[in-house]
C-alpha cells in the first residue's frame, strides 16, 4: 500500500511541475525563434 501512496505523491508533484500555461510556452518559443532568426541573419552576412 505504501508504494501506491508514494506513486500518488510523485504523480501529483510531477503534474504540478509540468503544468505551464500555453501562453507562457508560446511566448518563449516566439522569443527563441526571433533570436535564431537574428543570429542566422548575422551569420549569413559574415559568410
ROFI-307343 format. One record per residue: x, y, z of N, C-alpha, C, O in turn; residue in three letters. Coordinates in nm, 4 decimals. Atoms other than C-alpha are relative to their C-alpha. Layout:
BEGIN
> X | Y | Z | X | Y | Z | X | Y | Z | X | Y | Z | Ala
...
This chain:
BEGIN
> 0.0819 | -0.1201 | 0.0000 | 0.0000 | 0.0000 | 0.0000 | 0.0859 | 0.1259 | 0.0000 | 0.0485 | 0.2256 | -0.0619 | Unk
> -0.0814 | -0.1205 | -0.0084 | 0.2807 | 0.2440 | 0.0761 | 0.0546 | 0.0409 | -0.1364 | 0.0660 | 0.1600 | -0.1655 | Unk
> -0.0501 | -0.0320 | 0.1341 | 0.4193 | 0.2190 | -0.2780 | -0.1056 | 0.0777 | -0.0772 | -0.0727 | 0.1720 | -0.1492 | Unk
> 0.1078 | -0.0665 | 0.0714 | 0.0823 | 0.3256 | -0.4128 | -0.0113 | 0.1452 | 0.0445 | -0.0288 | 0.2338 | -0.0392 | Unk
> 0.0101 | -0.1371 | -0.0486 | 0.0706 | 0.6339 | -0.1898 | 0.1224 | 0.0814 | -0.0425 | 0.1108 | 0.2006 | -0.0713 | Unk
> -0.1201 | -0.0688 | 0.0469 | 0.4304 | 0.7199 | -0.2831 | -0.0158 | 0.0389 | -0.1461 | 0.0216 | 0.1494 | -0.1854 | Unk
> 0.0213 | -0.0304 | 0.1405 | 0.3383 | 0.6995 | -0.6502 | -0.0995 | 0.1142 | -0.0157 | -0.0797 | 0.2017 | -0.1000 | Unk
> 0.0987 | -0.1073 | 0.0076 | 0.0354 | 0.9218 | -0.5951 | 0.0633 | 0.1344 | 0.0343 | 0.0339 | 0.2350 | -0.0304 | Unk
> -0.0695 | -0.1231 | -0.0366 | 0.2551 | 1.1820 | -0.4228 | 0.0907 | 0.0451 | -0.1141 | 0.0931 | 0.1630 | -0.1494 | Unk
> -0.0892 | -0.0322 | 0.1108 | 0.5094 | 1.1649 | -0.7052 | -0.0788 | 0.0515 | -0.1189 | -0.0422 | 0.1523 | -0.1792 | Unk
> 0.0829 | -0.0384 | 0.1137 | 0.2402 | 1.1861 | -0.9715 | -0.0576 | 0.1396 | 0.0194 | -0.0612 | 0.2191 | -0.0746 | Unk
> 0.0552 | -0.1314 | -0.0309 | 0.0831 | 1.4868 | -0.8022 | 0.1070 | 0.1078 | -0.0152 | 0.0812 | 0.2133 | -0.0730 | Unk
> -0.1096 | -0.0954 | 0.0104 | 0.4182 | 1.6639 | -0.7764 | 0.0385 | 0.0224 | -0.1463 | 0.0558 | 0.1366 | -0.1890 | Unk
> -0.0369 | -0.0115 | 0.1411 | 0.5068 | 1.5905 | -1.1398 | -0.1047 | 0.0794 | -0.0774 | -0.0699 | 0.1610 | -0.1628 | Unk
> 0.1075 | -0.0732 | 0.0669 | 0.1695 | 1.7204 | -1.2554 | 0.0093 | 0.1487 | 0.0300 | -0.0077 | 0.2313 | -0.0596 | Unk
> -0.0123 | -0.1414 | -0.0371 | 0.2177 | 2.0449 | -1.0643 | 0.1205 | 0.0641 | -0.0677 | 0.1128 | 0.1785 | -0.1126 | Unk
> -0.1206 | -0.0539 | 0.0611 | 0.5697 | 2.0904 | -1.2007 | -0.0159 | 0.0198 | -0.1502 | 0.0364 | 0.1163 | -0.2061 | Unk
> 0.0113 | -0.0040 | 0.1447 | 0.4719 | 2.0248 | -1.5602 | -0.1148 | 0.0871 | -0.0500 | -0.1294 | 0.1064 | -0.1707 | Unk
> 0.1149 | -0.0806 | 0.0409 | 0.1628 | 2.2440 | -1.5622 | 0.0475 | 0.1432 | -0.0282 | 0.0782 | 0.2194 | 0.0634 | Unk
> -0.0443 | -0.1328 | 0.0418 | 0.2595 | 2.5537 | -1.7600 | -0.1041 | 0.0547 | -0.0973 | -0.1468 | -0.0172 | -0.1876 | Unk
> 0.0988 | -0.0576 | 0.0910 | 0.0152 | 2.7908 | -1.9320 | 0.0507 | 0.0030 | -0.1442 | 0.1693 | 0.0256 | -0.1687 | Unk
> -0.0333 | 0.0016 | 0.1421 | 0.0097 | 2.7695 | -2.3122 | 0.0607 | 0.1335 | -0.0430 | 0.1550 | 0.1361 | -0.1221 | Unk
> -0.0493 | -0.1331 | 0.0373 | 0.0669 | 3.1456 | -2.3415 | 0.1473 | 0.0173 | 0.0369 | 0.2230 | 0.0803 | -0.0369 | Unk
> -0.1397 | -0.0096 | -0.0430 | 0.3941 | 3.1171 | -2.1486 | 0.0904 | -0.0768 | -0.0958 | 0.1954 | -0.0269 | -0.1362 | Unk
> -0.0786 | 0.0819 | 0.0923 | 0.5226 | 2.8386 | -2.3723 | 0.0100 | 0.0691 | -0.1355 | 0.1180 | 0.0762 | -0.1942 | Unk
> 0.0024 | -0.0647 | 0.1308 | 0.4179 | 3.0232 | -2.6880 | 0.0892 | 0.1237 | -0.0009 | 0.1612 | 0.1461 | -0.0982 | Unk
> -0.0831 | -0.1200 | -0.0069 | 0.5871 | 3.3469 | -2.5769 | 0.1487 | -0.0359 | -0.0022 | 0.2274 | 0.0300 | -0.0702 | Unk
> -0.1403 | 0.0412 | -0.0017 | 0.9143 | 3.1662 | -2.5038 | 0.0430 | -0.0536 | -0.1359 | 0.1547 | -0.0269 | -0.1804 | Unk
> -0.0331 | 0.0520 | 0.1323 | 0.9032 | 2.9852 | -2.8385 | 0.0162 | 0.1124 | -0.1019 | 0.1066 | 0.1088 | -0.1853 | Unk
> -0.0093 | -0.1141 | 0.0917 | 0.8413 | 3.3104 | -3.0251 | 0.1298 | 0.0778 | 0.0235 | 0.1958 | 0.1185 | -0.0722 | Unk
> -0.1239 | -0.0712 | -0.0313 | 1.1314 | 3.4800 | -2.8447 | 0.1206 | -0.0787 | -0.0505 | 0.2140 | -0.0205 | -0.1056 | Unk
> -0.1102 | 0.0844 | 0.0464 | 1.3607 | 3.1872 | -2.9233 | 0.0089 | 0.0023 | -0.1520 | 0.1182 | 0.0073 | -0.2083 | Unk
> 0.0038 | -0.0032 | 0.1458 | 1.2509 | 3.1890 | -3.2869 | 0.0579 | 0.1317 | -0.0515 | 0.1364 | 0.1313 | -0.1463 | Unk
> -0.0514 | -0.1312 | 0.0413 | 1.3229 | 3.5637 | -3.3193 | 0.1510 | 0.0071 | 0.0213 | 0.2232 | 0.0631 | -0.0612 | Unk
> -0.1434 | 0.0004 | -0.0277 | 1.6644 | 3.5141 | -3.1606 | 0.0757 | -0.0820 | -0.1043 | 0.1821 | -0.0409 | -0.1506 | Unk
> -0.0649 | 0.0843 | 0.1011 | 1.7506 | 3.2329 | -3.4027 | 0.0048 | 0.0700 | -0.1351 | 0.1049 | 0.0619 | -0.2063 | Unk
> 0.0034 | -0.0726 | 0.1266 | 1.6438 | 3.4442 | -3.6996 | 0.1053 | 0.1102 | 0.0007 | 0.1764 | 0.1298 | -0.0979 | Unk
> -0.0985 | -0.1076 | -0.0113 | 1.8570 | 3.7335 | -3.5761 | 0.1415 | -0.0553 | -0.0102 | 0.2250 | 0.0001 | -0.0817 | Unk
> -0.1340 | 0.0610 | 0.0057 | 2.1593 | 3.5106 | -3.5225 | 0.0274 | -0.0536 | -0.1394 | 0.1396 | -0.0426 | -0.1890 | Unk
> -0.0166 | 0.0566 | 0.1341 | 2.1028 | 3.3429 | -3.8595 | 0.0307 | 0.1060 | -0.1031 | 0.1118 | 0.0826 | -0.1928 | Unk
> -0.0267 | -0.1057 | 0.0970 | 2.0971 | 3.6713 | -4.0494 | 0.1403 | 0.0566 | 0.0192 | 0.2073 | 0.0913 | -0.0781 | Unk
> -0.1358 | -0.0482 | -0.0259 | 2.4174 | 3.7855 | -3.8801 | 0.1015 | -0.0992 | -0.0546 | 0.2013 | -0.0583 | -0.1141 | Unk
> -0.0925 | 0.1013 | 0.0489 | 2.5883 | 3.4570 | -3.9650 | 0.0031 | 0.0008 | -0.1526 | 0.1090 | -0.0151 | -0.2133 | Unk
> 0.0079 | -0.0014 | 0.1459 | 2.4673 | 3.4777 | -4.3246 | 0.0791 | 0.1134 | -0.0606 | 0.1376 | 0.0970 | -0.1677 | Unk
> -0.0732 | -0.1154 | 0.0511 | 2.6232 | 3.8216 | -4.3705 | 0.1497 | -0.0180 | 0.0146 | 0.2267 | 0.0398 | -0.0622 | Unk
> -0.1423 | 0.0199 | -0.0242 | 2.9578 | 3.7045 | -4.2344 | 0.0629 | -0.0925 | -0.1043 | 0.1820 | -0.0807 | -0.1333 | Unk
> -0.0543 | 0.0988 | 0.0938 | 2.9979 | 3.4233 | -4.4877 | 0.0388 | 0.0595 | -0.1288 | 0.0861 | -0.0113 | -0.2178 | Unk
